[in-house]
């Protein structure tokens, strides 16, 4: 019960961070901007006819089941970026401000504190990610009502959309926990963001280019399999969505365990 209470406390502390709210406000502004662009671009019949295959004014283009295509994919990329920044800040800012000793005075159990912080980051990232996706899709409705249509949006389509939203929210939570774990290990927000950037842009790119047989183990490839819930077709390996999900969960557990072990064994007085 104490872990549950501490998790709620950590959630409230995270929501009191100005960076988190600024990122939410920025995301909402981006949703509104996307909605305005979609509305204005759909006002031209010729342009709308030319882009009928992917314009969000046609609701069916919001998500194409089994392919990973659709307007919702755009939201997924920005959610991952925001989750990385906020997740890293939750742990990194504590070390930078030197308030970690104060927190440990109030809650001396390091394993419990780290577990609560990790769980709270995952829950908040999932919930906020889901809500922002709803805001993003709602912002597209004026374009649909004024210039597009809802043809093809049957029950199966709505089910695939809702499942896609849930999977994207899960990836958002995964990125937040990964960033928090790296920031805990490195005791720095920037260090976590740099590490994630180098992993995604450099390390995985090198492996993909020089050791394509190992690409099935890369985070990007597994994410690209989980989000559409279908194997990638233009690669040399076969990776089912269930296996990809299990791989991502394994990576998440490893990162969280290493971060917890580092946090528990670290000399806080020397670190601060």
C-alpha positions in Angstrom: 0.0 0.0 0.0 2.8 2.3 0.8 4.2 1.9 -2.8 0.8 2.8 -4.2 0.6 5.9 -2.1 4.2 6.9 -3.0 3.4 6.3 -6.7 0.5 8.8 -6.5 2.8 11.3 -4.7 5.4 10.9 -7.4 2.7 11.5 -10.0 1.6 14.7 -8.3 5.2 15.8 -8.1 5.8 15.1 -11.8 2.6 17.1 -12.7 3.9 20.1 -10.7 6.9 20.3 -13.0 6.6 23.3 -15.3 8.4 21.4 -18.1 5.7 18.8 -18.2 3.0 21.3 -18.6 4.9 23.3 -21.1 5.3 20.2 -23.2 1.6 19.4 -22.9 0.7 23.0 -23.9 3.2 22.8 -26.8 1.6 19.5 -27.9 -1.9 20.9 -27.8 -0.7 23.9 -29.8 0.7 21.5 -32.4 -2.6 19.6 -32.5 -4.5 22.9 -33.2 -2.0 23.9 -35.8 -2.3 20.5 -37.6 -6.1 20.8 -37.5 -6.0 24.3 -39.0 -3.6 23.1 -41.8 -5.8 20.1 -42.5 -8.9 22.3 -42.7 -7.3 24.9 -45.0 -5.6 22.4 -47.3 -8.9 20.5 -47.6 -10.7 23.7 -48.7 -9.2 23.4 -52.2 -11.1 20.7 -54.1 -8.3 20.0 -56.5 -5.7 19.6 -53.8 -8.0 17.5 -51.8 -8.6 15.2 -54.8 -4.9 14.9 -55.4 -4.2 13.9 -51.8 -7.3 11.8 -51.2 -5.1 8.8 -50.5 -3.6 10.3 -47.3 -5.5 13.5 -46.5 -6.9 13.5 -42.9 -10.1 15.1 -44.1 -11.0 11.6 -45.1 -11.3 10.0 -41.7 -10.4 6.5 -42.9 -6.9 7.9 -43.5 -6.4 8.6 -39.8 -5.2 5.0 -39.4 -4.7 2.2 -41.9 -4.9 -1.1 -40.1 -2.0 -3.5 -40.6 0.3 -1.0 -42.3 1.3 1.6 -39.7 0.3 4.3 -42.2 -2.1 7.1 -41.3 -2.1 10.6 -39.8 -1.9 9.2 -36.3 1.7 8.1 -37.0 2.7 11.8 -37.0 1.4 12.1 -33.4 3.3 9.0 -32.4 6.7 10.5 -33.3 6.1 13.7 -31.4 4.7 11.8 -28.4 7.9 9.8 -28.2 10.0 12.9 -28.3 8.0 14.6 -25.5 8.1 11.4 -23.4 11.9 11.3 -23.7 12.3 14.9 -22.6 9.8 14.7 -19.7 10.9 11.2 -18.5 14.5 12.3 -18.4 13.6 15.5 -16.6 11.7 13.7 -13.8 14.9 12.0 -12.7 17.6 14.3 -14.0 16.2 17.5 -12.6 16.3 16.0 -9.1 20.0 15.5 -9.4 20.7 18.8 -10.9 18.8 20.7 -8.3 20.4 18.6 -5.5 17.1 17.8 -3.9 17.5 14.0 -4.1 18.8 14.0 -0.5 15.7 15.8 0.7 13.5 13.3 -1.0 15.4 10.4 0.5 15.0 12.0 3.9 11.3 11.9 3.5 11.3 8.4 1.9 14.5 6.6 2.9 13.7 3.4 1.0 15.5 3.8 -2.3 14.1 0.7 -4.0 10.5 1.8 -3.2 11.2 5.4 -4.3 12.7 4.4 -7.6 9.9 1.9 -8.2 7.2 4.5 -7.5 9.0 7.0 -9.7 9.2 4.5 -12.6 5.6 3.4 -12.3 4.3 7.0 -12.1 6.3 7.9 -15.2 4.8 5.0 -17.1 1.3 5.7 -16.0 1.5 9.5 -16.7 3.1 9.0 -20.1 0.4 6.4 -21.1 -2.5 8.6 -19.9 -1.1 11.9 -21.3 -0.2 10.2 -24.5 -3.8 8.9 -24.9 -5.4 12.2 -24.1 -3.1 14.1 -26.5 -3.9 11.6 -29.3 -7.6 12.3 -28.7 -7.0 16.0 -28.9 -5.0 15.5 -32.1 -7.8 13.5 -33.7 -10.5 15.9 -32.5 -8.6 18.8 -34.1 -9.0 17.0 -37.5 -12.8 16.8 -37.2 -13.6 20.2 -38.7 -11.7 19.2 -41.9 -13.7 16.0 -42.0 -17.1 17.6 -41.4 -16.5 20.5 -43.8 -14.7 19.0 -46.7 -14.2 15.3 -46.2 -16.2 12.3 -45.2 -16.3 9.3 -42.9 -16.7 6.6 -45.5 -15.1 3.3 -44.6 -15.0 4.0 -40.8 -16.9 0.9 -39.8 -16.7 -1.0 -36.5 -13.6 -2.8 -37.5 -11.9 0.4 -38.4 -12.8 2.0 -35.1 -11.4 -1.0 -33.2 -8.1 -0.9 -35.1 -7.9 2.9 -34.4 -8.5 2.4 -30.6 -5.9 -0.4 -30.5 -3.4 1.8 -32.4 -4.0 4.6 -29.9 -3.3 2.1 -27.0 -0.2 0.8 -28.6 1.2 4.3 -29.3 0.5 5.2 -25.7 2.4 2.1 -24.6 5.4 3.1 -26.7 5.1 6.6 -25.2 5.3 5.1 -21.7 8.2 2.8 -22.7 10.2 5.8 -23.9 9.4 7.8 -20.8 10.6 4.9 -18.5 13.7 4.4 -20.7 14.6 8.1 -20.5 14.0 8.1 -16.7 16.2 5.1 -16.3 19.1 6.5 -18.3 18.8 9.9 -16.5 18.9 8.0 -13.1 22.1 6.2 -14.2 23.7 9.3 -15.6 22.2 11.7 -13.0 21.5 14.2 -15.8 18.6 15.1 -18.1 20.8 16.0 -21.0 22.9 12.9 -20.7 19.8 10.8 -21.0 18.6 12.7 -24.1 22.0 12.5 -25.7 22.2 8.7 -25.0 18.8 8.1 -26.5 19.6 10.2 -29.6 22.9 8.4 -30.1 21.2 5.0 -29.7 18.5 5.7 -32.1 20.4 7.8 -34.7 24.0 6.4 -34.6 24.2 3.0 -32.9 21.1 1.5 -34.4 22.0 3.0 -37.8 25.4 1.4 -37.8 24.0 -2.0 -36.8 21.3 -1.7 -39.4 23.9 -0.9 -42.1 26.8 -3.3 -41.2 25.0 -6.1 -39.3 21.5 -6.3 -40.9 21.0 -9.7 -39.3 20.9 -8.1 -35.9 18.3 -5.5 -36.9 15.6 -7.7 -35.5 16.9 -6.8 -32.0 16.8 -3.0 -32.5 14.4 -0.9 -30.7 13.3 1.0 -33.8 12.4 -2.2 -35.7 10.5 -3.6 -32.8 8.6 -0.4 -32.3 7.8 -0.3 -36.0 6.3 -3.8 -35.6 4.4 -3.2 -32.5 2.6 0.0 -33.5 0.9 -1.3 -36.6 0.9 -4.8 -35.0 2.2 -6.4 -38.2 5.7 -7.7 -39.2 7.9 -5.4 -41.3 7.9 -6.6 -44.9 10.9 -4.8 -46.5 13.6 -6.4 -44.3 15.6 -9.6 -44.3 14.1 -11.0 -41.1 10.6 -12.0 -39.8 9.6 -10.5 -36.5 6.0 -11.1 -35.2 4.3 -8.4 -33.2 4.1 -10.6 -30.1 7.8 -11.3 -30.2 8.6 -7.6 -30.8 6.4 -6.6 -27.8 8.2 -9.1 -25.6 11.6 -7.8 -26.8 10.6 -4.2 -25.9 9.4 -5.3 -22.5 12.6 -7.1 -21.9 14.7 -4.0 -22.8 12.5 -2.0 -20.5 12.9 -4.3 -17.6 16.7 -4.4 -18.1 17.0 -0.6 -18.1 14.8 -0.3 -15.1 16.7 -2.9 -13.1 20.1 -1.4 -13.9 18.8 2.1 -13.0 17.4 0.7 -9.7 20.6 -1.0 -8.9 22.6 2.1 -9.6 20.3 4.3 -7.5 20.4 1.9 -4.6 24.1 1.6 -4.5 25.1 5.2 -5.2 26.7 7.4 -2.7 24.1 10.2 -2.7 26.2 12.5 -0.6 29.2 12.3 -3.0 26.9 12.5 -6.0 25.3 15.7 -5.0 
